[in-house]
Amino acid sequence: MYLIDPAAHTRRAFLRRSGQLAMAGTALPFALNLAAMGEAAAQGATDYKALVCVFLYGGCDYANTVVTYDDPSYTAYSTIRGGSGTGGIALPKAALLPLLNGPVRSDGRQYALAPGMQGLADLYNNEGSLAVQLNVGPLVVPLTRAQFNNGNRKLYPVPPKLFSHNDQQSTWQSSSPEGSTVGWGGNIGDIVLDQKQNTNSLFTCISVSGNAVFLSGDSALQYQVSTNGAVKIGSANGNVYGSSTVKSAMATLIQQARTHNLENEYNRVTARAIDAEVKVTSAIGDDSAASPAFPANTFPNTNLGRQLAMVARLIRGRSTLGAKRQVFFVSMGGFDLHDNLLSNQLQLLTQLSDAMTAFHKQMGVQGQANNVTTFTASDFGRTLASNGDGADHGWGNHHFVLGGAVKGKNLYGTPPVVSIENDSKKVGYEGHVGQGRLIPTTSVDQYAATLATWFGVPAVDLPSILPNLKNFGTPTNGIDYPKNVGFMA
């Protein structure tokens, strides 16, 4: 019930892979995926769009990131978490960065960002290019606490292996637990290839953060780069034991016909990898000679800052890469804060805000602010209740969406009641499954569908990319579950 719809998914994958097999000229099973790597197709789109996923590994704490700010809610938050002056993990209200310039909510709820997130706060309050999606997480169907506690997983299914890092990272990225081989970012890339929008399919899905199932599709494969650029093939650059002849020998070997299909395919893959390295190196170019100058503003010298700077360089070189539509993946870790949450997360959130702000400003300089949308994701949120000076694994979380096409300066979704109440007769009981582990009121499928629709994915293809989307769209249990959340213009 929780996996991608086999009929739609297999049919689309089979047709695409069959075409690739004919192009590859071989019956090798793994060539079905490899064959698409070097294909050239006519360009379709006349504009450019990119999605950039910023994954926060470890489980970012929602309560100290987008902090409840109206007086009744803040009082409840501070009481539950304990003030920092008393050894608790609640942030002092005077230090918060309020998000107050958006529409006035009928429920009176207000929020603020954590100290150190001034860049994102300004983009929300002043530029209006930042939106906050409240309480989003993996869901199979809309769910209440009573249904969760019922235990009948056929009647009330839940995502498998909740609260597990590896499984929930995979579920966020692919709708399936650890072991999944296809992600929704890669499936969006598949649609791009179906629409023949890129002249070089290899550069449709690019990770600057190692392997990520998010970017793996049926035919769209993730191309990995480092913060310094293309990952070089040593033998292709004459770098084996300092030899000056290896490069020439390598070039000769990969051009020689072999008697075995596997050897021929290996040669083709190696040749494509070498060609890709050359293209990426050319695309990112010499920053000192860039026009306009790159970067126009200083990216922070952090791992995430360097990753997003590389994404900006790749977007700048999109014409060289033959890309009209791209999906990128970057990440930062360290959010699994069972201890020292107050100080450690503030440092991480400052890095996140500074890097995302610099990237968005750079997109403006490159004339791509309206065409590039950056969004955050994480394993899960954390408990509202502290375990001392940290918090345990949770479920729902608050996330950011940033870009010129974002309908910003607004909060989307249903604000959770600030509560760890366990008495079923009292207000606040239904919103969590214990200790303030939020039951999401927006599913990852809804969140992703909103991004995919803006990106140009036809509505008819959304169910094959997001298997649980069909279960949403109707108000349930007093909560609205729109298939399109509405944060994109």
Secondary structure, 3 states (H helix, E strand, C coil): CCCCCHHHHHHHHHHHHHHHHHHHCCCCCCHHHHHHHHCCCCCCCCCCEEEEEEEECCCCCCCCCEEECCHHHHHHHHHHHCEHHHCCCECCHHHCEEECCCCCCCCCCCEEECCCCHHHHHHHHHHCCEEEEEEEECCCCCCCHHHHHHCCCCCCCCCCCCCCHHHHHHHHHHCCCCCCCCCHHHHHHHHHHHCCCCCCHHHCEEECCCCCHHHCCCCCCEEEEECCEECCCHHHHCCHHHCCCHHHHHHHHHHCCCCCHHHHHHHHHHHHHHHHHHHHHHHHCCHHHCCCCCCCCCCCCCHHHHHHHHHHHHHHCHHHHCCCEEEEEEEECCCCCCCCHHHHHHHHHHHHHHHHHHHHHHHHHCCCCCCEEEEEEECCCECCCCCCCCCCECCCEEEEEECCCECCCEEECCCCCCCCCCCCCCCCCCCECCCCCECCCEEHHHHHHHHHHHHCCCHHHHHHHCCCHHHCCCCECCECCCCCCCCEC
